[in-house]
Amino acid sequence: MDNITFKIFNSTTALPLQWDRVAQQNVFLQTPYLSVLERSSPTNMQCFYIGIFEASELIGVALAQYLDLNVLESFGERDKCIKTMIRNYIFKNFASHTLFLGNNMITGQNGYVFSKEIDFKCISEILLQSADEIISYFKKKGVAIHLVSFKDFYQNCAVKLRAYDFSSMYEFTAQPNMILYRNENWTTEENYTAALSKKYRDQFKRARKKFEGIQVKNLSYEDVLAQEDALYSLYHYVAKNAPFNTFFLSKDHFSTLKGQCGNRFQIFGYYSADKLVGFHTLLLNEETLETYFLGYDETIQKENMLYLNMLYNMTKYGIENGFNRIIFGRTALEIKSSVGAIPVQMSGFIYHTHPWINRFMEIIFKQLEPKSQWQQRHPFK
C-alpha cells in the first residue's frame, strides 16, 4: 500500500472535486445519488464516503453505511414462525449496530470503484482499515459496532479478496442476483417475445390481457411530488410484507432521487380509473439498467398480474433503450427467471467485533439469512 491513503468524509459537500470523474462508471457512487442518500436516507442509516488517494491524486471512491436496527419498526412481517422469532432476537441483541462496506439498499457490486488498476491486496487492506476507522468513530460516540459486512462481490472478485485479508472472515452467499442479459438481436419487445418458448409466450399474452385497463405513466418530478404519499404507501406495503428488512426508505426518497438524478432515474406510475395502484423505478447505470424499488396495491396486483407486467415493462424498457443487461436484484427469484433473468451468485464477507461471538459466525449467519426454495425457469426456445 505504498503511497496509497484514504480519507473518510461524512458529507457529500466535502468530497473532492474529482469524485464524479473517478466514479463515472457507477451511478451509485456519483454525487447526485450519494447526496440523495444523505438527504433522504432511511432513518436508521448513516452514510460515509471513502476517498482513496495515490499521493495526492484521488484514484478510488467507496461507500460505507451504518445501520441502527434498534429503531426499525419491523424486520419484515410476512413470515411468522419460530425461526423468524429467533432471527429477530439475534438481530436485536447481537447485530443491532451493523456497518456495511458497500450499499445495503441495492443488489450488485456497487461498493467501490477505481480509475486505475489496483491490486486486490491493496483493496482488501483499504476496506478493512476504513471499517476500523468508522468503528473507532462510533466508539468515541459511545456506540459499539457489532457486525461488519463487506457486501456483494461477483465471484471473480471474491476469490481474489479471499486470497488476502478477507481470508479470516466468514464468506457468505445470499440469494443470487437475477440478471437478464439482452440478446444482441433484440431491439424491440417483439424480438424478445419471439424468442420465448410457447409456454412463456402464452404467459406473456395472458399477463398482457389481464393488464388491460391499467395505464402506465412516466412520472415527472412534479408528478412524483404530487403523488408522494401514495407512492410511499404502496412501497411501504410491499417492504413491510417482505420476508426480511434492515431499513425503510424515507417518505421523500423518490422525489429527492428524481430531483437529483433527473432522467437517470425513471419512475413509472400504474393507474386504474385514475387512481395510482402501483409503480416501479429504474436507474440508468451506463450499459446496465438497474431496477430499484417498487410498490403496488395487493388486490390490483392479483387481479391484473401487476408485478409480472412490471417485469415485462422493465424488460421492454431495457431492450428498446439498448441496455446490455437488466439487474432485477434478489427476491421473487422464480418469477424473475420466468421472464428470462438468470441467477448470478454473489459473495459477501462478514465478521462480529466480539471475538468469542465471531467464532460462531457461520452458525449465527444461517439464522439471519432467510432461506428461499425456488425452481429456475427457462423461458427461451
C-alpha positions in Angstrom: 0.0 0.0 0.0 3.0 2.3 -0.6 1.8 5.8 -1.3 -1.9 4.8 -1.1 -4.0 6.5 1.6 -7.7 7.1 2.3 -9.9 9.7 3.9 -13.4 9.3 5.2 -16.0 12.0 4.6 -19.3 12.5 6.5 -20.8 14.8 3.9 -21.1 14.9 0.1 -20.4 18.7 0.3 -16.8 17.9 1.5 -16.0 15.4 -1.3 -13.0 16.2 -3.6 -13.8 17.9 -7.0 -12.6 14.8 -8.9 -15.0 12.4 -7.2 -17.5 12.0 -10.1 -14.8 11.7 -12.6 -13.4 8.7 -10.7 -16.9 7.3 -10.1 -18.0 7.8 -13.7 -18.6 4.0 -14.3 -21.1 3.7 -11.5 -24.1 5.9 -10.9 -24.5 4.6 -7.3 -21.1 6.1 -6.3 -21.6 9.5 -8.0 -22.6 12.6 -6.0 -26.1 13.0 -7.3 -27.1 9.6 -5.9 -24.9 9.9 -2.8 -26.5 13.3 -2.0 -29.9 11.6 -2.2 -28.7 9.1 0.4 -27.5 12.0 2.6 -30.7 14.0 2.3 -33.3 11.2 2.4 -31.7 8.0 3.6 -33.6 5.6 5.8 -34.0 7.0 9.3 -31.8 4.2 10.8 -28.9 4.8 8.3 -25.8 7.0 8.2 -23.5 7.1 5.2 -19.7 7.5 4.9 -17.8 8.3 1.7 -14.3 7.0 1.4 -11.8 8.7 -0.9 -8.7 6.7 -1.9 -5.6 8.6 -2.9 -2.3 7.8 -4.6 -0.1 10.5 -3.3 -2.5 13.5 -3.5 -4.4 12.1 -6.6 -7.9 10.7 -6.0 -7.9 7.2 -7.7 -10.8 5.4 -5.9 -14.1 6.0 -4.1 -16.1 3.8 -1.8 -19.3 3.8 0.3 -20.0 2.6 3.8 -23.3 2.6 5.6 -24.1 2.3 9.3 -27.5 0.8 10.3 -29.1 1.0 13.7 -31.6 -1.9 13.7 -32.9 -0.9 17.2 -35.1 1.8 15.6 -36.5 -0.4 12.9 -40.3 -0.7 13.0 -40.2 -4.2 11.6 -37.7 -6.8 10.2 -40.5 -8.0 7.8 -43.9 -9.3 8.7 -44.5 -11.9 6.0 -43.1 -15.0 7.8 -44.5 -15.8 11.3 -42.6 -18.7 12.7 -40.2 -19.7 15.4 -37.1 -19.3 13.2 -38.2 -15.8 12.3 -38.5 -15.0 16.1 -35.0 -16.4 16.7 -33.6 -14.4 13.8 -35.2 -11.2 15.2 -33.9 -11.9 18.7 -30.3 -12.4 17.4 -30.5 -9.1 15.4 -31.8 -7.1 18.3 -29.2 -8.4 20.8 -26.1 -9.3 18.8 -26.3 -7.4 15.5 -28.3 -4.2 16.0 -25.4 -1.9 15.2 -24.2 -3.0 11.8 -21.6 -1.5 9.4 -21.8 -2.3 5.7 -18.9 -1.6 3.3 -21.0 -1.3 0.2 -24.6 -0.3 -0.5 -27.1 -2.3 1.5 -30.0 -0.7 -0.4 -29.3 -2.4 -3.8 -28.0 -5.6 -5.2 -24.7 -5.7 -7.1 -21.1 -4.8 -6.8 -21.6 -1.1 -6.0 -19.3 -0.6 -3.0 -16.2 0.9 -4.7 -14.7 1.9 -8.0 -11.2 2.8 -9.1 -10.0 4.9 -12.0 -6.9 2.8 -12.5 -5.8 -0.8 -11.9 -5.3 -1.6 -8.2 -4.3 -5.0 -6.8 -6.7 -6.8 -4.6 -4.3 -7.0 -1.7 -4.4 -3.2 -1.6 -8.2 -3.1 -1.9 -8.7 -5.6 0.9 -6.4 -3.5 3.2 -8.2 -0.3 2.4 -11.6 -1.7 3.1 -10.6 -3.2 6.4 -8.8 -0.1 7.5 -11.8 2.0 6.6 -14.0 -0.2 8.6 -11.7 0.1 11.6 -11.7 3.9 11.4 -15.5 4.0 11.3 -15.7 1.6 14.2 -13.4 3.9 16.2 -15.6 6.9 15.2 -18.7 5.3 16.7 -16.8 4.0 19.7 -16.0 7.7 20.6 -19.7 8.4 20.4 -20.5 5.5 22.8 -21.8 3.2 20.1 -20.3 -0.3 19.8 -20.5 -1.8 16.2 -21.5 -5.4 16.4 -21.3 -6.7 12.8 -19.2 -5.6 9.9 -20.2 -6.8 6.4 -18.5 -6.3 3.1 -21.2 -7.0 0.6 -21.9 -8.1 -2.9 -18.8 -9.2 -4.8 -19.0 -11.1 -8.1 -17.2 -14.5 -7.8 -14.0 -13.4 -9.6 -13.5 -10.6 -7.1 -14.5 -12.7 -4.1 -11.8 -15.3 -4.9 -9.1 -12.6 -5.1 -10.2 -10.8 -1.9 -10.2 -14.2 -0.1 -6.6 -14.6 -1.0 -5.6 -11.7 1.2 -7.0 -10.0 4.4 -10.6 -11.3 3.8 -9.4 -14.9 4.4 -10.1 -14.7 8.1 -13.7 -13.7 7.6 -16.8 -15.8 7.1 -17.7 -15.7 3.4 -21.5 -16.0 2.7 -23.6 -16.3 -0.3 -27.2 -14.9 -0.1 -29.9 -15.2 -2.6 -28.5 -14.7 -6.1 -28.7 -11.6 -8.2 -31.2 -12.1 -11.0 -29.8 -10.6 -14.2 -31.3 -10.6 -17.7 -28.7 -10.3 -20.5 -30.0 -8.8 -23.7 -29.6 -10.8 -26.8 -27.8 -8.5 -29.3 -30.6 -9.2 -31.9 -33.3 -7.8 -29.6 -34.2 -4.2 -30.4 -37.9 -4.4 -29.8 -40.3 -6.2 -27.4 -41.5 -8.3 -30.4 -37.9 -9.7 -30.8 -38.0 -10.7 -27.2 -41.4 -12.4 -27.2 -40.4 -14.2 -30.5 -37.5 -15.8 -28.6 -39.8 -17.2 -25.9 -41.0 -20.8 -26.0 -44.7 -21.3 -26.5 -45.4 -21.8 -22.8 -43.8 -18.5 -21.8 -45.2 -16.6 -24.8 -48.6 -17.7 -23.6 -47.7 -16.5 -20.1 -46.8 -13.1 -21.7 -50.1 -12.9 -23.6 -52.1 -13.9 -20.5 -50.4 -11.2 -18.4 -50.9 -8.5 -21.0 -54.6 -9.4 -21.3 -55.0 -9.1 -17.6 -53.2 -5.8 -17.8 -55.9 -4.2 -20.0 -57.4 -1.1 -18.4 -54.2 -0.2 -16.5 -52.5 3.0 -17.7 -48.8 3.5 -17.3 -47.3 7.0 -17.0 -43.6 8.0 -16.8 -43.8 10.4 -13.8 -42.1 13.8 -13.9 -40.6 15.4 -10.8 -43.8 17.3 -10.3 -45.9 14.1 -10.6 -43.7 12.4 -8.0 -44.1 15.3 -5.6 -47.9 15.3 -6.0 -48.1 11.5 -5.5 -45.5 11.3 -2.7 -47.9 9.9 0.0 -49.5 7.4 -2.4 -46.1 6.2 -3.7 -44.8 5.7 -0.2 -47.9 3.9 0.9 -47.6 1.4 -2.0 -43.8 1.0 -1.3 -44.3 0.5 2.4 -46.9 -2.2 2.0 -44.5 -4.3 -0.2 -41.5 -3.6 2.0 -43.3 -4.4 5.3 -44.5 -7.7 3.8 -41.1 -8.8 2.5 -39.5 -11.8 4.3 -36.7 -9.6 5.7 -35.8 -5.9 6.0 -33.0 -3.9 7.6 -34.3 -0.4 6.6 -37.3 1.5 5.3 -37.0 4.4 2.9 -37.8 7.9 4.0 -41.1 9.4 2.6 -39.3 11.9 0.3 -36.8 9.4 -1.1 -38.3 9.1 -4.6 -38.9 12.9 -5.0 -35.4 13.6 -3.8 -33.9 11.0 -6.2 -35.9 12.3 -9.1 -34.9 15.9 -8.3 -31.2 15.0 -8.0 -30.8 12.4 -10.8 -33.4 13.6 -13.4 -33.7 11.3 -16.4 -31.2 8.9 -15.0 -33.9 7.9 -12.5 -37.2 6.8 -14.1 -40.3 6.2 -12.1 -43.4 4.7 -13.8 -46.9 5.0 -12.2 -49.6 2.5 -12.8 -53.2 3.8 -12.8 -56.6 2.2 -12.6 -59.5 4.6 -13.1 -57.2 7.5 -12.4 -56.0 6.0 -9.1 -52.3 5.2 -8.5 -52.3 1.5 -7.8 -48.6 0.7 -8.4 -45.2 2.0 -9.5 -41.7 0.7 -10.4 -38.4 2.6 -10.6 -35.3 2.2 -12.8 -31.8 3.7 -12.5 -29.8 4.1 -15.8 -26.2 3.0 -15.0 -24.1 3.2 -18.1 -24.8 -0.1 -20.1 -26.7 -1.6 -17.1 -30.4 -0.9 -16.3 -30.8 -1.2 -12.5 -34.3 -2.0 -11.1 -34.8 -0.1 -7.9 -37.8 -0.1 -5.5 -41.5 -0.7 -6.4 -44.9 -0.8 -4.8 -48.4 -2.0 -5.6 -51.9 -2.4 -4.3 -52.2 -6.1 -3.4 -55.8 -6.5 -4.7 -54.9 -5.0 -8.1 -51.6 -7.0 -8.2 -53.5 -10.3 -8.1 -56.3 -9.3 -10.4 -54.2 -7.7 -13.1 -50.9 -9.6 -12.7 -49.3 -6.3 -11.9 -45.9 -7.5 -10.7 -45.3 -9.7 -13.7 -46.4 -6.9 -16.1 -43.9 -4.6 -14.3 -41.1 -7.1 -15.0 -42.2 -7.3 -18.7 -42.2 -3.5 -18.8 -38.8 -3.2 -17.3 -37.5 -5.7 -19.8 -39.1 -3.8 -22.7 -37.5 -0.5 -21.5 -34.1 -2.2 -21.3 -34.3 -3.8 -24.7 -35.7 -0.7 -26.5 -33.1 1.6 -24.9 -30.2 -0.7 -25.8 -29.0 -1.7 -22.3 -26.8 -4.8 -22.3 -28.2 -6.2 -19.0 -31.0 -5.6 -16.6 -30.3 -6.2 -12.9 -33.5 -7.4 -11.2 -31.9 -8.0 -7.9 -32.8 -10.5 -5.2 -36.2 -11.8 -4.1 -39.0 -13.2 -6.2 -36.4 -15.4 -8.0 -38.8 -17.8 -9.8 -41.0 -15.2 -11.4 -37.9 -13.2 -12.5 -36.4 -16.3 -14.1 -39.7 -16.8 -15.9 -39.1 -13.5 -17.9 -35.5 -14.6 -18.7 -33.3 -13.5 -15.8 -30.7 -15.9 -14.7 -29.2 -16.3 -11.2 -25.7 -14.9 -10.7 -24.1 -15.9 -7.4 -22.6 -13.1 -5.3 -20.5 -13.3 -2.1 -20.1 -11.2 0.9 -17.7 -11.3 3.9 -18.8 -10.7 7.5 -17.3 -10.7 11.0 -18.5 -9.9 14.5 -16.4 -7.5 16.5 -16.7 -9.7 19.6 -14.0 -12.4 19.1 -16.0 -15.1 21.0 -19.2 -14.5 19.0 -17.2 -14.3 15.8 -16.1 -17.9 16.3 -19.7 -18.9 15.8 -20.3 -16.6 12.8 -21.3 -19.4 10.4 -24.0 -20.7 12.8 -25.3 -17.2 13.6 -25.4 -16.2 9.9 -27.5 -19.2 9.0 -30.1 -18.0 11.4 -30.1 -14.5 9.9 -30.4 -15.3 6.2 -33.9 -16.3 5.1 -33.9 -19.5 3.1 -35.7 -19.5 -0.3 -36.8 -22.6 -2.1 -37.3 -21.9 -5.8 -37.2 -23.5 -9.2 -35.4 -21.8 -12.0 -37.5 -21.3 -15.2 -36.0 -21.4 -18.7 -38.4 -19.3 -20.9 -36.4 -19.2 -24.1 -36.5 -21.6 -27.0 
